[in-house]
Amino acid sequence: MAVGLSEPVNILPVAGIELASVACGIKSRGREDLVLIKLDSDSTCAATFTQNSFAAAPVLVAKKHLAQTHPRVLLINSGNANAGTGEQGIQNALQSCEWVAQALACKVEEVLPFSTGVIGEPLPMEALGAGVTAASQHLAVDNWMAAVRGIMTTDTIAKAVSKQIMIKDRPVTITGIAKGSGMICPNMATMLAFIGTDARVSDAYLQHCLDGAVAKSFNSITVDSDTSTNDACLLMASGASNNALIDADSDDAAAFSQALDEVCLYLAHAVVRDGEGATKFISVNVVAAASLKEARDVGYRIAHSPLVKTALFASDPNWGRILAAVGNAGIENLVAENVSIYLDDVCIVSGGCRDAGYTEAAGQRVMHQSEIIIKVVLGRGEVETTIWTTDLSHDYVTINSDYRS
Amino acid sequence: MAVGLSEPVNILPVAGIELASVACGIKSRGREDLVLIKLDSDSTCAATFTQNSFAAAPVLVAKKHLAQTHPRVLLINSGNANAGTGEQGIQNALQSCEWVAQALACKVEEVLPFSTGVIGEPLPMEALGAGVTAASQHLAVDNWMAAVRGIMTTDTIAKAVSKQIMIKDRPVTITGIAKGSGMICPNMATMLAFIGTDARVSDAYLQHCLDGAVAKSFNSITVDSDTSTNDACLLMASGASNNALIDADSDDAAAFSQALDEVCLYLAHAVVRDGEGATKFISVNVVAAASLKEARDVGYRIAHSPLVKTALFASDPNWGRILAAVGNAGIENLVAENVSIYLDDVCIVSGGCRDAGYTEAAGQRVMHQSEIIIKVVLGRGEVETTIWTTDLSHDYVTINSDYRS
């Protein structure tokens, strides 16, 4: 069902990072649901988390542990979000970290917990404990694909990508995995994404790169305008490639940052392509804006509009709905006469109304595509951005009416 | 299909206001699509309009005419919004006012045009001209029900209500009609609503009453988060009942204002109950907020959430989605531990997590109802508000995938 997305190929191991994935019974039907990711002792790390006020227990614990020391192990379970679970949820997250610390001989604060799945149910601690024991015996560097299966919930396809770049004649690998399909409108981070590299990178520069990459990728997508309680994105650098340390002043800083951007963008696009019920992959490109904020406001207004999204599902070039959405973005003093709108190469609106050369046939041709660029020219400045989203289909309603039943 | 809404009964004529409705061929299948509403010469009037930056041509013309003089005639067509039509749209709106002025012997600026329907298509002027001629010969005071049929688009049921109150022993009538089912997230006004009264009311107090009533009714509803380009709400007072003039200082000011509130609330609820694909009528009641803005932000965040709306459609007490939506409302320093959430009388969340006494069976019982109150206690202050909305069903997707085809 995912739009233009195939099973990942050539996913490369990352020296210094071992993974394991087991089925411990949190998800049904024997599906993998518990993942461990273990880092070499000299690793650096960067992270971003959800801005939701009801951040889940594992998010709170992970942030606290990150503030104390460098992480050594990530524990991720799918099938249960451990969100909306109050003090007991915190205790359960801490207990699971404790089990990991015992199994892998590290400190409890060196363990970061992550959870994804249904909100508001208590974590099944017995299953989880058994899972930690089992997983801790199967750690291996070539388990990235097993790990991605272990973090999936409503995803229909695994999302993983690898990239290699040369840092001073030394090959460096970046491999990332992500899960997410619904409750997708990240704010500072997204869903769950775990990215590893064997590069040696300073903590500060790693965080700088991650912030930049996330802004342009995970924080520029939406499936359904709902921000999750559990969003997190982790970037781990094991340093095993033994390159000269990369920091902001390195010659290689830009190359590393760009490679990370590409990994994050691939994963963010993959989440949208696998968006719940998606039949189309839509890029909303807003140009000639006066500020990034207004460009994003217009882009998200279009990307969130159920009327635009159902028209996209129906392949109906009902461009009036796009026009109305632009008009609803709350841009002060927007001059309708300066606005143009394109569907791919077809100009549908110029001077604020239907372009003289526009034909329904031309609009229809683009709307039948499975990948469409909606370009909005605001005529106010020079800032540009792109937001990626899906259409809104019957399957979206079906999936979200059936999720728990 | 509308939730808990029947055909209007006992719709009362309003002395001093005549209406006519004809089918002139803008809508298909011979459905009524052109309405005239004629006011006595001493009428006062109040209005609110959409805040969409791409306000339709008739909205621009109506605002301009309103600024010049008191209106005598309203011309409303359905089936075509005359929006996104540029300068030609303005010319067409003015031309149609000219025709009305000729037919009914008034000035062109005494005519207010309104349009609703598909965006971006030119008005079919020949049909409209013939419709004006025909309608001008059928004006009568008891045509409110014909008029409501003439302004409907995707509405499945007519929305009309009458109320009578006594102003100093003299009966005064308020009758209102509205249309709207999709693209419903009014901002300062909504869809189209026309409300007439035979009371004598000063212009200033009429506008004051309308602003207050609209804020608590049309501006507190959402079906799909999209604000229309054509929203307008008109309140006309003919003065035919010959009561003492009502203004802010009158003894009767409060009684009139309250009756108007009730009329607007009925019509706004009717629009939600007939929301596209609606199977449920949802009241989101936010209490103990620190400000009206944050109460409305939380209310709308829940009411706009596709995940909450699909759970409501499925009768699934997936309250974690409500919790996540509250957390996404961007309320600074929201203390999760102070938040409680109720479904009708069932407490689902207290202290920021699942209430100890909550059972799935209790949540399920409420979720099966066709009318549900979601109550959120923020624990921050004393402000309260209510937002009304619908669920998100397969029929919503069907209706909006098929609208133009």
HADDOCK unambig.tbl for C-alpha pairs under 7 A between the chains (distance, minus, plus):
assign (segid A and resid 52 and name CA) (segid B and resid 327 and name CA) 4.88 0.50 0.50
assign (segid A and resid 52 and name CA) (segid B and resid 328 and name CA) 5.12 0.50 0.50
assign (segid A and resid 53 and name CA) (segid B and resid 327 and name CA) 4.29 0.50 0.50
assign (segid A and resid 53 and name CA) (segid B and resid 328 and name CA) 6.60 0.50 0.50
assign (segid A and resid 53 and name CA) (segid B and resid 334 and name CA) 6.45 0.50 0.50
assign (segid A and resid 53 and name CA) (segid B and resid 336 and name CA) 6.93 0.50 0.50
assign (segid A and resid 54 and name CA) (segid B and resid 324 and name CA) 6.52 0.50 0.50
assign (segid A and resid 54 and name CA) (segid B and resid 327 and name CA) 5.07 0.50 0.50
assign (segid A and resid 54 and name CA) (segid B and resid 336 and name CA) 6.13 0.50 0.50
assign (segid A and resid 84 and name CA) (segid B and resid 320 and name CA) 6.97 0.50 0.50
assign (segid A and resid 84 and name CA) (segid B and resid 352 and name CA) 6.40 0.50 0.50
assign (segid A and resid 84 and name CA) (segid B and resid 353 and name CA) 4.49 0.50 0.50
assign (segid A and resid 84 and name CA) (segid B and resid 354 and name CA) 6.63 0.50 0.50
assign (segid A and resid 85 and name CA) (segid B and resid 353 and name CA) 5.06 0.50 0.50
assign (segid A and resid 85 and name CA) (segid B and resid 354 and name CA) 6.57 0.50 0.50
assign (segid A and resid 86 and name CA) (segid B and resid 352 and name CA) 6.49 0.50 0.50
assign (segid A and resid 86 and name CA) (segid B and resid 353 and name CA) 5.17 0.50 0.50
assign (segid A and resid 119 and name CA) (segid B and resid 320 and name CA) 4.84 0.50 0.50
assign (segid A and resid 120 and name CA) (segid B and resid 320 and name CA) 5.71 0.50 0.50
assign (segid A and resid 120 and name CA) (segid B and resid 354 and name CA) 6.44 0.50 0.50
assign (segid A and resid 224 and name CA) (segid B and resid 306 and name CA) 6.34 0.50 0.50
assign (segid A and resid 226 and name CA) (segid B and resid 305 and name CA) 6.43 0.50 0.50
assign (segid A and resid 226 and name CA) (segid B and resid 325 and name CA) 6.93 0.50 0.50
assign (segid A and resid 227 and name CA) (segid B and resid 328 and name CA) 6.32 0.50 0.50
assign (segid A and resid 228 and name CA) (segid B and resid 324 and name CA) 6.57 0.50 0.50
assign (segid A and resid 229 and name CA) (segid B and resid 324 and name CA) 6.09 0.50 0.50
assign (segid A and resid 305 and name CA) (segid B and resid 226 and name CA) 6.42 0.50 0.50
assign (segid A and resid 306 and name CA) (segid B and resid 224 and name CA) 6.33 0.50 0.50
assign (segid A and resid 307 and name CA) (segid B and resid 400 and name CA) 6.61 0.50 0.50
assign (segid A and resid 310 and name CA) (segid B and resid 397 and name CA) 6.08 0.50 0.50
assign (segid A and resid 310 and name CA) (segid B and resid 400 and name CA) 5.82 0.50 0.50
assign (segid A and resid 310 and name CA) (segid B and resid 401 and name CA) 5.47 0.50 0.50
assign (segid A and resid 311 and name CA) (segid B and resid 400 and name CA) 6.65 0.50 0.50
assign (segid A and resid 311 and name CA) (segid B and resid 401 and name CA) 5.53 0.50 0.50
assign (segid A and resid 313 and name CA) (segid B and resid 401 and name CA) 6.88 0.50 0.50
assign (segid A and resid 314 and name CA) (segid B and resid 401 and name CA) 4.84 0.50 0.50
assign (segid A and resid 320 and name CA) (segid B and resid 84 and name CA) 6.94 0.50 0.50
assign (segid A and resid 320 and name CA) (segid B and resid 119 and name CA) 4.84 0.50 0.50
assign (segid A and resid 320 and name CA) (segid B and resid 120 and name CA) 5.71 0.50 0.50
assign (segid A and resid 324 and name CA) (segid B and resid 54 and name CA) 6.52 0.50 0.50
assign (segid A and resid 324 and name CA) (segid B and resid 228 and name CA) 6.56 0.50 0.50
assign (segid A and resid 324 and name CA) (segid B and resid 229 and name CA) 6.09 0.50 0.50
assign (segid A and resid 325 and name CA) (segid B and resid 226 and name CA) 6.92 0.50 0.50
assign (segid A and resid 327 and name CA) (segid B and resid 52 and name CA) 4.87 0.50 0.50
assign (segid A and resid 327 and name CA) (segid B and resid 53 and name CA) 4.28 0.50 0.50
assign (segid A and resid 327 and name CA) (segid B and resid 54 and name CA) 5.07 0.50 0.50
assign (segid A and resid 328 and name CA) (segid B and resid 52 and name CA) 5.11 0.50 0.50
assign (segid A and resid 328 and name CA) (segid B and resid 53 and name CA) 6.59 0.50 0.50
assign (segid A and resid 328 and name CA) (segid B and resid 227 and name CA) 6.32 0.50 0.50
assign (segid A and resid 334 and name CA) (segid B and resid 53 and name CA) 6.46 0.50 0.50
assign (segid A and resid 336 and name CA) (segid B and resid 53 and name CA) 6.93 0.50 0.50
assign (segid A and resid 336 and name CA) (segid B and resid 54 and name CA) 6.14 0.50 0.50
assign (segid A and resid 352 and name CA) (segid B and resid 84 and name CA) 6.42 0.50 0.50
assign (segid A and resid 352 and name CA) (segid B and resid 86 and name CA) 6.53 0.50 0.50
assign (segid A and resid 353 and name CA) (segid B and resid 84 and name CA) 4.50 0.50 0.50
assign (segid A and resid 353 and name CA) (segid B and resid 85 and name CA) 5.09 0.50 0.50
assign (segid A and resid 353 and name CA) (segid B and resid 86 and name CA) 5.17 0.50 0.50
assign (segid A and resid 354 and name CA) (segid B and resid 84 and name CA) 6.61 0.50 0.50
assign (segid A and resid 354 and name CA) (segid B and resid 85 and name CA) 6.58 0.50 0.50
assign (segid A and resid 354 and name CA) (segid B and resid 120 and name CA) 6.44 0.50 0.50
assign (segid A and resid 393 and name CA) (segid B and resid 397 and name CA) 6.46 0.50 0.50
assign (segid A and resid 394 and name CA) (segid B and resid 394 and name CA) 5.78 0.50 0.50
assign (segid A and resid 394 and name CA) (segid B and resid 397 and name CA) 6.19 0.50 0.50
assign (segid A and resid 397 and name CA) (segid B and resid 310 and name CA) 6.08 0.50 0.50
assign (segid A and resid 397 and name CA) (segid B and resid 393 and name CA) 6.46 0.50 0.50
assign (segid A and resid 397 and name CA) (segid B and resid 394 and name CA) 6.17 0.50 0.50
assign (segid A and resid 400 and name CA) (segid B and resid 307 and name CA) 6.60 0.50 0.50
assign (segid A and resid 400 and name CA) (segid B and resid 310 and name CA) 5.81 0.50 0.50
assign (segid A and resid 400 and name CA) (segid B and resid 311 and name CA) 6.65 0.50 0.50
assign (segid A and resid 401 and name CA) (segid B and resid 310 and name CA) 5.45 0.50 0.50
assign (segid A and resid 401 and name CA) (segid B and resid 311 and name CA) 5.53 0.50 0.50
assign (segid A and resid 401 and name CA) (segid B and resid 313 and name CA) 6.86 0.50 0.50
assign (segid A and resid 401 and name CA) (segid B and resid 314 and name CA) 4.83 0.50 0.50
